[in-house]
Amino acid sequence: EKVETKISETFFYNYEDICSRPFVTEDSGIPINLLTFKHSFGYDCTRSVNLLLMDSQTLMYIAGNQVVLLDLKTESQRYLRSSSSGGIGFITAHPAKQYFAVGEKGKKPNLIIYDYPSLRPYRILRGGTEEAYAFGDFNNAGSLLVSVGSSPDYMLTIWDWKQEKIVLRSKAFSQDVYRVTFSAVNEEQLTTSGAGHINACRLCHVADQVGSSQPLHLPLQISNAMDLMLSWKEAANVISGTEWGNFLLWEGGLIKVELCRAGHKPCHSGPVSQLVLDEGELVTVGKDGFIRVWNFEKIDAADSVDDTGLLEMEPMNELHVGKNVSLSFMSKVHERGQPVWYAQDTNGAIWKLDLTFSNMTRDPVCLYTFHSGRIEAMSVSPVTYLMATTALDGSVRIYDFISNTQLSEVKFNRGGTALTWAPRVVDPKGSLIAVGFEDGVVRIIEVYDPKGLPVLAGQANTENAEINLKQALKPHSAAVTALAYERSGDVLATGSKDKTVFFFAVGDEYEPIGFICVPGPVQALQWSPPSHVKSTLLILCENGFVLQVPAPLPEEQDTASTYQIKNLPTQYFHFHSIKSRIKVKNSPVEEFLREQNKREEKKAKLELIKQQQEMGKEVEEGEPEEEPEEEPLPPLYIPEEPSPILCGFYSAPGKFWLSLGGYDSGFLYHCEFSNDHQVDPENRKDEPFEVIPIEDADDNPIHQISFCTSRLLMFCGLQNGALRVYPLQEKDLSGNALKEYWSFNVHDNDYGQIRGICSSYDDRFLITCGGDGNIFTFNILSPEDAHKELKAKIPSPRSGLEKEKATEDIEDPGAYNIEEVKQKKEYERKMKEAEEKKNKKREELIALRQEFLFLLQKNQELPKHMQLPREVHL
């Protein structure tokens, strides 16, 4: 028999050989260390399981294409890159905490076992799934590892991981599988749970088969259920949670009993996100912020007592972690011999919990807070190393990206959707930030160092930074999507999904100038740069429209009855797809477009000659004769739904570049406003005059574009979370400009679309934020330079700030916007005028009536022969 080679216990891989690195175009001369990873600020708290404790000092979580190891004492971070650049699907720890497993994403991804605390790659498991690992779990002995893949194969694999061998392979299910776990009691049993199912498998003599590649399995489908975490006692008994908050006890593939609390109250008010069998007790974690402990033996022996199938039971202990807390997962570690739990809160926090339930039990401690869900907007200070972010959780956060700390946060009652730091020309100290919200409100906030305020007796200002609401305005009736200060700092433009752009005069108080209506929801706004003679605003709409307008002058607007500006000169561009025309040629895009233009010119000339001949006119000598008709181009494809405009920027006066999604992705389109002022913009069909193909972007469009101060580096954020940098020879793009680039997958490849890219005011740092809730900072160009001499300076407070009355906020989401207030006042004015007219008429009628009665009286006093008959009066 062939003797199989055993992998040595002392064998390790070299991390530098397997970790993914930036891609650099061959022979481009771009340094591979153009950008180097500096720090991770956010936290992907909406992942179902993204928290791992290796010991009392080290917390581990997934951040895009990195695993972050956070030292709880020093606050320092260490990072492990994915090997595939495809992202990371799961992390799980060995029972002894000597190893941890990282299941990756990408084409035939790796499942890597790392040694702890050395972080050396110990084993690499290959061939377990096609595109991504969804979950994994070690058995109690730590000898086996089970993994499950995601779409398209949903493959369940049991590994003899120390020898990198597959013990068992089987298709887990035909829909998403969220979790797979070994039984805590019997290691020949495991369960998978996911979209609409629970599967239980009994494994025959797996322990005897370690090292064999022959799969042995007897799958037993128990039932259909929701996304659940399971605890085992016996092969036929399973306890599962539900989305409605109760527990189900299964026996032999059927529901034996449903457990609830007294009075048929649910065990949790909302979904049960985790069940843990801990020292003979069942611990349940709920999205309602409660952790409850139950008698496991009593649950296991439960039986239905009536036709409802419900059995009432009360928990032995419970802990309410806090208000507005939504727990999804807990991880346990021992600290000085005592058990401590760390909990993941999907509302944007990590908690430290004591579940001893004694008179010495400590209160829950919120260790860290983060944005919950995707980052909607980000901006950096124009004068120092501070950045601001906002998200739909309603918070605005300020970070110091030199010291890698969050300085301050403020929370509002509606989600933030847009944010921009006011430029130096508006505020030389760099303290003002404009923030837009999903209810149409725009808030002007100021960041300041409270240490600069006068200290009251017996008090001390110890905070790093504070945020003060300076002004609240409501220009829109739907989400604010874009904010832009005009280059002189005199005007702030705000754009919204309500298809309007509002203009404000910038001053100590922002005063409304007026608004214009646009053909679609606003995607982005950009004022022309100082190099352009005229100051104009570029308005990009989601549905393919681009507009250009000058800044309206406040003194020229009549706002007596409405804030709507109807006389503002406007140029329109309505994007018309040319992608299908580009794709039918193998020649370079520019050449094809030139050929197409020549063809159209020739066709127009031939049409003119034909018309002259039909009218009986002789064709002048020298006119070109009709050439044989060329082979017609295939029919053009124009998408029914217009491709969305994702981002764009000015190139020259009246010219701009666009990146589109949908069918028209894969190119940057150079466009120009025409002099054809067609009355109806809807009927326009405007085509770009130049295009630049973007490599590997057909299904992965550019969502964000920004430039360094010198405009010699163009930073692009892609849909798959990748960051690209294009070095530019000139400040203007041209057809050959984007052939060489540096690229790095940083955010999650599936849902980490880059939502913002900003370079620091001095171009030393780059910051990205994504749909995965992560915020990453990078050093630009000089990894050897640690910038230790650099320090963020928090703006000093305004004089007299401490004496000012608190600004009145707009908290009612149904509050009138500025135009609605104007129209309401106008309506009230008209109603008042009408009432005054009515009152005047009433007074006139009363006077006439009194005069009439006086005349009647006088008529009665006359002799009878002199009186006028009453009929005359009637």
C-alpha positions, 0 to 999 in steps of 0.5 A, spaced: 500 500 500 502 507 498 504 510 504 501 517 505 506 522 507 504 526 514 504 533 515 509 535 520 506 538 526 512 543 526 511 545 519 508 552 517 507 556 511 510 563 510 505 569 511 508 573 506 508 568 500 500 567 501 497 574 503 494 578 497 498 584 495 496 590 491 496 589 483 500 594 479 500 594 471 506 590 469 512 595 466 508 601 469 513 603 474 508 604 479 511 603 486 507 597 489 507 601 496 504 607 493 499 606 498 500 602 505 494 600 510 494 604 516 488 603 520 481 600 521 476 605 524 469 602 522 466 595 524 462 590 520 457 589 526 451 587 521 455 581 519 451 575 523 457 573 526 463 577 527 466 577 534 472 572 536 475 573 543 482 569 543 484 571 550 482 576 555 486 581 551 485 580 544 478 581 540 478 579 533 473 581 527 473 581 519 474 588 516 473 587 508 479 583 506 482 584 513 482 580 519 483 585 525 486 583 531 485 589 536 489 589 543 484 591 548 489 594 553 493 598 548 488 599 543 493 597 537 491 593 531 494 587 527 492 585 520 491 579 516 490 579 509 486 575 505 490 570 500 485 571 494 483 578 495 476 576 494 474 577 501 473 573 508 467 569 509 468 567 516 472 566 522 472 561 528 477 559 534 479 552 536 477 550 542 484 551 545 484 558 542 491 555 540 489 556 532 483 560 529 480 558 522 479 564 516 474 562 511 475 566 505 471 568 499 473 568 491 475 563 486 476 556 489 478 560 496 482 557 501 480 556 508 487 558 512 488 555 519 493 560 523 497 559 529 495 564 535 499 568 538 504 568 532 499 569 527 503 564 522 499 560 517 499 553 519 495 549 514 491 551 508 485 547 506 483 547 499 477 545 495 472 546 500 467 550 496 467 554 489 466 561 491 465 563 498 465 560 505 459 562 509 461 558 516 465 554 520 466 550 526 471 546 530 469 540 534 470 540 542 476 536 541 479 540 536 481 535 531 475 536 526 473 542 522 466 543 519 465 548 513 460 550 509 460 554 502 455 559 499 452 559 493 452 556 488 455 549 491 453 550 498 458 544 500 459 542 507 466 539 508 469 536 514 476 536 515 482 533 518 485 540 518 492 538 521 493 533 515 489 538 510 484 532 508 477 532 507 474 527 511 467 528 508 463 532 503 456 533 502 451 538 499 448 542 505 442 545 502 440 548 496 439 555 499 443 560 503 446 556 509 448 561 515 451 556 520 454 549 521 455 546 528 458 540 531 454 537 537 456 539 544 455 532 546 456 527 540 461 529 535 458 524 530 452 529 530 452 536 526 447 541 524 446 546 519 441 552 519 439 557 514 434 560 509 428 556 510 431 550 513 434 546 519 438 540 517 441 535 522 446 530 520 449 523 523 456 521 521 458 514 522 464 513 525 468 519 523 473 518 528 475 512 525 475 515 518 480 521 520 485 521 514 481 517 509 478 521 503 472 517 503 466 521 505 461 517 510 454 520 511 447 519 513 443 526 512 437 526 516 433 532 514 429 535 520 424 540 518 424 547 515 425 553 519 428 560 519 435 563 520 437 559 527 443 557 532 442 550 534 444 547 541 444 539 541 443 534 546 441 527 542 441 525 535 433 526 535 432 532 540 434 539 537 432 546 540 432 552 535 430 559 536 425 563 532 424 570 528 418 571 533 422 570 539 420 563 542 424 556 542 422 550 538 424 543 541 424 538 535 424 530 536 424 525 530 424 531 525 417 534 528 416 540 533 415 537 540 413 543 543 413 551 542 416 554 549 414 561 551 413 565 557 407 566 562 401 569 559 403 566 552 409 572 552 414 570 547 421 568 550 424 574 547 421 580 543 423 579 536 428 574 533 432 569 537 439 570 534 444 565 538 443 559 543 449 557 547 449 551 551 454 553 557 455 549 563 449 545 563 444 551 562 441 554 555 443 562 554 439 565 549 441 572 545 435 576 543 435 582 538 431 585 543 437 586 547 436 581 553 440 575 554 436 570 558 438 563 562 434 557 562 434 550 565 436 546 559 434 539 562 427 542 564 426 544 556 429 538 554 424 534 558 418 539 556 412 536 553 405 539 550 400 540 555 394 542 551 392 543 544 396 550 543 402 546 543 405 552 547 408 550 554 410 556 559 416 557 562 420 562 565 428 564 565 432 563 571 436 569 570 436 575 565 440 581 563 438 587 559 444 590 556 441 597 554 436 601 550 436 600 543 441 594 543 440 589 538 444 583 540 447 578 534 452 574 537 456 573 544 463 570 545 466 567 552 473 568 554 476 567 561 479 573 565 483 572 571 479 565 572 472 568 571 468 568 565 467 574 561 462 575 555 463 580 549 457 581 545 456 584 538 451 589 537 448 590 530 446 597 532 453 599 532 457 597 539 461 591 542 459 590 549 463 587 555 458 583 559 458 579 566 453 573 566 455 571 573 448 573 576 450 574 583 450 580 588 457 582 585 455 582 578 458 588 574 453 592 569 454 592 562 460 596 559 460 599 552 467 598 550 466 601 543 461 604 538 461 604 531 456 606 525 451 601 524 451 599 517 454 602 511 457 609 511 453 614 507 458 620 507 465 622 509 469 628 508 476 631 511 478 637 514 481 642 510 486 644 515 488 638 519 488 631 520 480 630 522 475 626 518 467 626 519 462 621 517 455 619 517 450 614 516 443 612 517 444 610 524 443 618 525 450 619 528 455 624 525 462 622 528 469 625 528 475 622 528 483 623 529 486 619 523 493 621 526 492 618 533 487 613 530 481 615 535 474 617 535 474 624 538 466 625 538 459 623 536 452 626 536 446 623 534 440 625 531 433 622 530 434 621 522 439 618 518 445 622 515 445 621 508 450 627 505 456 630 509 461 636 507 467 639 511 466 647 509 472 649 506 477 654 508 474 660 505 468 659 509 471 657 515 479 658 516 479 654 522 476 648 519 470 647 524 464 647 520 461 641 517 454 641 513 450 634 514 444 632 510 439 627 512 434 623 510 428 627 512 430 633 507 434 637 513 441 640 513 444 641 519 450 646 520 455 643 526 461 646 528 467 642 532 471 645 537 476 643 543 472 644 549 479 646 553 478 653 549 472 655 553 472 658 560 472 653 565 466 654 570 468 653 578 469 646 580 468 643 573 474 641 568 473 640 560 476 634 559 473 632 552 477 631 546 472 635 542 465 637 542 460 638 536 455 644 537 449 644 532 449 651 529 443 651 525 438 647 522 434 648 515 429 644 511 430 645 504 428 638 501 422 634 502 426 627 501 433 625 503 439 630 501 444 626 497 449 632 495 452 638 498 457 643 495 460 650 497 461 654 491 469 656 490 468 663 493 465 660 499 458 665 498 453 659 496 452 652 499 448 648 494 444 642 496 441 636 492 436 631 494 432 625 491 426 630 491 429 632 484 430 639 487 437 643 488 437 649 493 441 655 494 443 658 500 447 664 502 453 663 506 454 667 512 454 667 520 447 664 518 445 661 512 439 664 508 435 661 503 436 664 496 432 659 492 431 652 489 430 649 482 427 643 479 431 638 476 429 632 471 431 627 476 433 625 483 440 628 484 446 624 485 452 629 485 453 636 485 460 639 483 462 647 482 467 649 477 474 649 479 478 656 480 481 654 473 474 656 470 473 663 468 465 662 470 463 659 477 457 654 475 454 648 478 454 641 475 448 637 477 448 630 476 442 626 476 441 619 477 437 618 471 442 620 466 441 627 466 446 632 467 445 640 468 449 646 468 447 652 472 450 659 474 450 661 482 444 665 483 445 672 486 441 673 492 439 680 490 436 678 483 431 673 486 424 675 488 422 670 494 416 674 496 411 668 494 416 662 492 423 660 493 423 657 486 427 660 481 425 660 474 429 664 470 436 661 471 440 659 465 440 652 464 444 647 460 442 640 459 445 633 457 441 627 457 446 621 456 444 616 450 448 610 450 453 608 445 456 602 449 453 597 444 456 601 438 463 601 441 462 593 442 461 592 435 468 594 433 474 591 435 478 597 433 480 602 439 474 606 441 476 613 439 477 610 432 471 607 431 467 614 434 471 617 428 469 612 423 462 613 425 462 621 425 465 620 418 459 615 416 454 620 419 457 626 415 457 622 408 450 620 409 448 627 411 451 629 404 448 623 400 441 625 403 442 632 401 444 630 394 438 626 393 433 631 396 436 636 390 435 631 385 428 630 387 427 637 387 429 638 379 435 641 381 442 639 378 447 637 382 453 642 382 459 640 379 464 637 384 459 634 388 461 627 390 458 621 387 454 616 391 459 611 394 456 604 394 453 603 401 457 600 406 455 594 410 450 596 415 452 596 423 448 591 427 442 594 431 444 598 437 442 596 443 439 602 448 437 599 455 430 600 457 431 603 464 437 609 463 443 607 466 444 610 473 450 616 473 454 614 479 459 620 479 462 625 475 467 631 475 468 637 470 474 637 465 474 644 462 468 649 462 462 646 459 465 639 459 465 633 464 467 626 465 461 621 467 461 614 470 455 610 469 452 603 472 448 598 469 449 596 462 453 602 460 459 601 466 466 599 464 468 606 461 469 613 463 465 618 458 467 625 456 461 629 455 459 636 453 454 641 453 451 643 446 448 649 444 442 646 442 437 649 447 431 644 446 425 646 449 424 639 452 430 636 455 426 629 455 427 628 448 434 630 448 439 624 446 446 627 447 452 622 446 459 623 449 465 625 444 470 621 447 470 614 452 476 611 456 475 604 457 476 602 464 479 595 465 475 589 468 469 594 470 464 591 465 460 589 471 464 593 476 463 600 475 467 606 479 462 609 484 467 614 487 472 619 484 477 624 487 484 627 486 490 629 490 491 636 491 496 636 485 491 632 481 496 627 479 493 622 482 486 619 481 483 615 486 477 611 484 472 606 488 469 600 485 463 597 486 466 590 489 470 594 494 477 595 490 481 601 491 484 604 484 489 609 483 491 612 476 497 616 476 496 622 471 501 625 467 497 631 466 492 634 470 487 633 464 484 626 462 486 623 455 484 617 451 491 614 453 491 616 461 488 610 464 492 604 462 496 603 468 494 603 475 495 601 482 489 596 485 487 593 492 481 590 494 480 593 501 472 593 503 468 587 502 467 584 495 460 583 495 457 589 499 463 593 500 462 598 495 466 604 496 462 610 498 467 615 499 474 617 498 478 623 501 485 625 501 488 629 507 489 636 506 496 635 505 496 629 501 499 624 506 493 620 507 488 617 504 481 615 507 476 610 504 469 608 507 464 603 504 457 599 504 460 594 509 461 599 515 468 599 514 473 606 514 480 605 512 486 609 512 492 609 508 499 612 508 500 615 501 507 614 497 512 613 504 511 607 508 517 609 511 515 615 514 511 614 520 509 621 520 510 621 528 511 629 528 504 630 525 498 631 530 491 633 529 489 640 531 482 640 534 479 647 532 478 652 538 471 654 540 468 661 537 468 667 542 462 667 546 460 660 544 459 658 551 454 663 552 449 662 546 442 659 547 442 652 544 440 652 537 433 650 535 433 643 532 428 640 527 426 634 530 419 632 527 420 628 520 414 631 518 416 638 518 415 643 513 421 644 508 423 652 507 418 652 500 412 649 504 413 654 509 413 660 504 407 657 501 404 656 507 405 663 509 403 665 502 397 662 503 395 665 509 397 672 507 392 671 501 387 668 506 388 674 510 387 679 504 381 675 502 378 676 509 380 683 509 376 684 503 370 680 505 370 684 512 371 691 507 365 688 503 361 687 509 362 694 512 360 697 505 354 692 506 352 694 513 353 702 511 348 701 505 343 697 509 343 703 514 343 708 509 337 704 506 333 703 513 334 711 514 331 712 507 325 708 509 324 712 515 325 718 512 320 716 506 315 714 512 315 720 515 313 724 509 305 725 507 302 719 504 301 722 497 309 724 497 311 717 499 314 712 494 310 706 494 314 700 497 314 696 491 319 701 487 324 700 493 323 692 491 
